[in-house]
Amino acid sequence: MNALAAEIAGIIRADGPMPVSRYMALCLGHPRHGYYMTRDPFGQRGDFTTAPEISQMFGELIGLWAAHLWQAMGSPVRVRLVELGPGRGTLMADMQRATRIVPGFREAISVHLVETSPVLRQRQAATLAGLEPVWHDGIGPALEGPVILVANEFLDALPLDQFVMTAEGWRERLVGLGENGELAFGLAAAPETALRIAASADSMLEQPSVALDIVAQVAGHVAAEGGAALFIDYGSALSGFGDTLQAMQKHGFVDPLAEPGEADLTVHVDFERMGQAALKAGAALHGPASQRDFLLALGLPQRAQALSLKADADQRAAISAAFDRLIAPGDTGMGELFKVLALSSRNLPPLPGFDLHRLPDQG
Ligand SMILES: C[S@@+](CC[C@H](N)C(=O)[O-])C[C@H]1O[C@@H](n2cnc3c(N)ncnc32)[C@H](O)[C@@H]1O
């Protein structure tokens, strides 16, 4: 048992089994042992790779998307460019480089980063030296005036609660202790009588309350103050039942209870519910589109071709491999598993990237 597992076991012995959301929050954000507090987890030697780390093309296209949005907003002289969970700062750096060609954009924006990890803040400071980013612990202070907000693989890192349908109704899934004192999943003794969603026996319901609150907060802000937000993540366009909690270490799946704080814990994002929360908060919705359709509509093939013209043979092979990985369907690529959802103030025209193919449920 590692140090964080021992600490969690102590909390359970004192207070009883804990909700999955509390377990996730401790694993990811514990000040000394939390996954993101202690490491830079990206890349081949780390635990996972994200789209901005796969290719500069991803951030460049999103940069041009942001600059187009800024023009559609009437080219305001001051606008905050906010990123939630910026990782190594690669996406923001690529966005900035690509938008040098847009007159006035870089002078108009100030960069605001919402990041809890001290290790990654240091990394972002190095990557983004010269841009003078302002860091925030939480979303509230980052939102001021008109904003353009991007969040890639951020919502999937936010803690959620899980409930299982039993003969007595929904019962919360909890993290407790097994027979030998090891961390083990179990169910709350009493059913959740307030939960009235019909489902068949053993169905699992996930409640992403933290993510829903953040999406609603961002949506309410852009609706009132102007601008738009882009959320990119793996997940489903339609709500459903199922256990999506997963732990990843060294690019493979592991038991989420085995080594708390040593593996990345994530969940799939329910884009239908995120969209509903955004609509309720007053924003206009764009998508969700698949990452494939979004990047193709933004001109990924043209960008890959332009880069290839200046590249040697090895570089061309790398560009081609990255292109495939970003848009391939199925388990090998990110093209269909990842979805893109934008929220905006209601006075904006349709946003680029959402006009090619709509996912079937979007009509
Ligand atoms: C999976 S990484 C994605 C990084 C980056 N967006 C990318 O695509 O490479 C998640 C990021 O969110 C940050 N993060 C996780 N939970 C957070 C929270 N509650 N508040 C702010 N940042 C958080 C992590 O430190 C990390 O920078």
The ligand as a Tripos MOL2 file, in Angstrom:
@<TRIPOS>MOLECULE
LIG
   27    29     1     0     0
SMALL
NO_CHARGES

@<TRIPOS>ATOM
      1 C1         -5.0810   15.5260  -19.0560 C.3       1 LIG1
      2 S1         -4.2690   17.0020  -18.6820 S.3       1 LIG1
      3 C2         -4.5820   17.9310  -20.1830 C.3       1 LIG1
      4 C3         -3.5020   18.9150  -20.4670 C.3       1 LIG1
      5 C4         -3.6060   19.7360  -21.7290 C.3       1 LIG1
      6 N1         -4.8710   20.4000  -21.8490 N.3       1 LIG1
      7 C5         -3.3290   18.9140  -22.9550 C.2       1 LIG1
      8 O1         -4.2250   18.7150  -23.7580 O.co2     1 LIG1
      9 O2         -2.1850   18.4590  -23.1180 O.co2     1 LIG1
     10 C6         -5.2670   17.7890  -17.4570 C.3       1 LIG1
     11 C7         -4.7950   19.1710  -17.0270 C.3       1 LIG1
     12 O3         -5.7630   19.7290  -16.1200 O.3       1 LIG1
     13 C8         -5.1100   20.1010  -14.9160 C.3       1 LIG1
     14 N2         -6.1020   19.9280  -13.8620 N.ar      1 LIG1
     15 C9         -6.6240   18.7790  -13.3960 C.ar      1 LIG1
     16 N3         -7.5890   19.0080  -12.4780 N.ar      1 LIG1
     17 C10        -7.6870   20.3580  -12.3850 C.ar      1 LIG1
     18 C11        -8.5150   21.2330  -11.6320 C.ar      1 LIG1
     19 N4         -9.4230   20.7660  -10.7830 N.pl3     1 LIG1
     20 N5         -8.3470   22.5690  -11.7860 N.ar      1 LIG1
     21 C12        -7.4240   23.0510  -12.6570 C.ar      1 LIG1
     22 N6         -6.6230   22.2660  -13.4040 N.ar      1 LIG1
     23 C13        -6.7440   20.9400  -13.2580 C.ar      1 LIG1
     24 C14        -3.9110   19.2040  -14.8340 C.3       1 LIG1
     25 O4         -2.9140   19.6470  -13.9460 O.3       1 LIG1
     26 C15        -3.4750   19.2110  -16.2930 C.3       1 LIG1
     27 O5         -2.8050   20.4110  -16.6280 O.3       1 LIG1
@<TRIPOS>BOND
     1     1     2 1
     2     2     3 1
     3     2    10 1
     4     3     4 1
     5     4     5 1
     6     5     6 1
     7     5     7 1
     8     7     8 2
     9     7     9 1
    10    10    11 1
    11    11    12 1
    12    11    26 1
    13    12    13 1
    14    13    14 1
    15    13    24 1
    16    14    15 ar
    17    14    23 ar
    18    15    16 ar
    19    16    17 ar
    20    17    18 ar
    21    17    23 ar
    22    18    19 1
    23    18    20 ar
    24    20    21 ar
    25    21    22 ar
    26    22    23 ar
    27    24    25 1
    28    24    26 1
    29    26    27 1
@<TRIPOS>SUBSTRUCTURE
     1 LIG1         1 GROUP 0 **** ****
